[in-house]
């Protein structure tokens, strides 16, 4: 076994570089003669643009140009597209209005860009942006999700009642019949609150023109250069893909938000082409709050039909999904096909009907955020099951035990079309109950009560659909000295891909980490790539690496057989050595590479292979949260947290636990702290800085107990399941279930996220 091969807890190879200031993030990149962009943004949620006066701005020192929508339109620059339209339940098309890089005719949310100023320095660009005068005519605005369908404010004239789509799946008639006859009928309305992704590194881009060819070049902080290039080329600039070069170096977090093509990238490229000079734009934090895509923002009405024995008979879900003012690249998909299949969770639900209505509001567009629809789905079913247990007077654990899909039913096709290949859901639950000392909880509750604390415990069993979809290709190039370079089209955003990929290569080729280099984030040097999203990089990309390594070994065996003067069938490869079977004669991987080196100095070996998943992977597990509420102030302290996860085979347990911890942090942030709040009257974003938008801190967490149950995945050759989003899926329902449990003496059945101390104090006062 290799020291740092598959399954080993290797520390992150890239951390020495990143933590000593040697990373290369977008703001570290500078090019000769670069200029700077500053966007003029709407202060209003909804208004008609009567005129834009740029004269004063253009006269200021260092100002090179001010562009508006008219300038882009004159050169036929395309709009930012929605790539995932959905079909209405009656077969008609959803409404897909244009999303220009700069607002045309109307602004539709606070922060909507109406002009871009290009200056010689950032200060000159900012000063000039303040001198662009826009004559606005105020219009009514709507920002609340559950009011959009009957609001007087109309975001788009073509979207009646602000409805983008009306999508359904399942059997409505059968569900209604069962609900009408069921022994128990449980109902719950819940809000999945809007959040802002807030990665450590804000968005940024540098647009330039390649001097030799005239190609557009975009340095950008993103989650995949190939999808960025494809959208820019085909939908916006209408040129062959080869005429755009997209480059991405280190990325300080993305969480889904950096997948997308944003208007700023289009405007910067347009300006660079017009001026024939590079244009740099780095988002400021306040700017990010009003221009980055947001996440979640659903209002759902849930109904569950149960038999006398608490077995699930039918599930009915009606959701209104806030899409914001424009359709981001994948917004309709996230609210429908991405998340809806997981509404049945880990349970054998025989009949389902789901209705999702997507609505426009005068808010920042909403798209994928860590989990992309699956956290919303699991939050719904896990809160609904706890409400059912509350209504029926049985324990949350027991209602789940009675409805879990058993291991012997695998592979199991759910009523919503997912095929679970593996999973031992009851085992995860029982392990989590034991580790968290669930059975002894009441004693801890009584002890807390004596200190003026309300103690609560909650659990959630989750399952996620991820690491499916498009194929990924890996290329391995071996130099004459045996050094291996991997070219792959995924994109690390801080997850530790460089370490995980090295472990797979080290395991397969028997070489050390130092003998491996990794190239990512360059659309010229890497032929194809699906980017990083949906926890796919290691399950899909890693499988492609493993397949390529196998091809490389077979090619190298030919040279090894020649060197050892034997038949290729007599050669075996193990721990970095080619051996003649049954003898002690061997050649190292490096010596074979040296012998195979062409005279022209080119690579000794250069192989590529792709892997296309036949089905997604389904990581699953159980979270248990224990917390205390100060009865006098409503302050919450999470005092204990247990998670038992099944991610199939593990590449690196340290990386895995880190991903889970990070996901739990984001889940806790949504559950207890983060609230992207808009003022209903003005449409102003009133949580647009870290003074108002509360992020979780280390002090919000106890030590997290973590256990792995490795049930190998059957849909990829490495046997691994995606892990990047799981913590953010299991945490919110476990935490809210614990809050509700703590408030049981107050008769509280449900409380919506975020459960702030103020909200809790008011709730307890009104219920006292």
JOFENRA-V110129 format. One line per field, one symbol per residue. ss: DSSP state (~ for helix, > for strand, _ for the rest). phi: phi as a letter, one per 30 degrees, with the letter a starting at -180 (. if undefined). Layout:
# JOFENRA-V110129
ss=???
phi=???
This chain:
# JOFENRA-V110129
ss=______________~~~~~______~~~______>>>>>>>_____>>>>>>>_~~~~____>>>>>>~~~~~~____________>_____>____________>>_____>>>>>>>__~~~~~~~~___>>>>>>______~~~~~~_________~~~>>>>>>>>_~~~~~~~~~~__>>>>>>>>>>>>>_______>>>>>>______>>>>>____~~~~~~~~~~~~~___~~~>>>>_________~~~___~~~~~~~~~~~~~___>>>>__~~~~~____>>>>>>>>>>>>>_____>>>>>>>>>>>>>______~~~~~~~~_~~~~~__>____>>>>>>>>>_____>_______~~~~~~~~~~~~~~~~~~~___~~~~~~__>__~~~__>>_____>>____~~~~~~~~~~~__~~~~~~~~~~~~___>>>>>>>>>>>__>_____>>>>>>>_____>>>>>________~~~~~~~~~~~~~___~~~>>>>__>______________~~~~~~~~~~~~~~~~~~~~~~~~~~~~___~~~>>>>__>>>>_____>>>~~~~~~~_________>>>>>>>_____>__>>>>>>>>>>>_____>>>>>>>>>>>_>____~~~~~~~~~~~~~~~~~~~~~____>______>____________~~~___>>>>>___________>_____~~~~~~~~~~~~~~~~~_~~~__________~~~~~~~~~~~_
phi=.debddjcdddddddddddcicdbdddddbbdidcbcbcdcddcdaadcdabccedddddeidcabcbedddddchddcdcccbdccddcjddddbddbddbecibcbadjedcabccbdbeddddddddcdcccccdbdbbbdedcddbdddcdbddcdhiddabcbbjcdddddddddcddbbcbacbccddbcehdecddaabcacdddciddbbdadbclddddddddddccchbeeddbccbbcdbcjbhjdcdddceddddddedddddhbdbcbbddddddecbddcbiibbbccbbcbdeciddcabbbbbccdcidbddebeddedcddceecddhccdcdbbbbbbcdbdbdbeecadbfjhjdddddedddddddddddddicdeddddedbeddeddddbcddcjdcddalbdddeddddddddhedcdeddddddddcicccbbbbbccbbcahciddbcbbcccddcidccccbcdbdcjdjeedddddddeddcicdedcbbbcbibdddcdblcicaihcdddcdddddddddddedddddddddddchbdddccbcahibcbdeibcdabdedddddddddddidddbabbacbcddadcbdalbcbcbbbcdddbidcbdcabbbcbccidcdbddddddddedddedddeddcbdbdccdddciddcbcbddccdcdbeddbddcdbbccdcedccbddiccebdcedddddeddddddddddcddcidcabdddddddddedddddcd
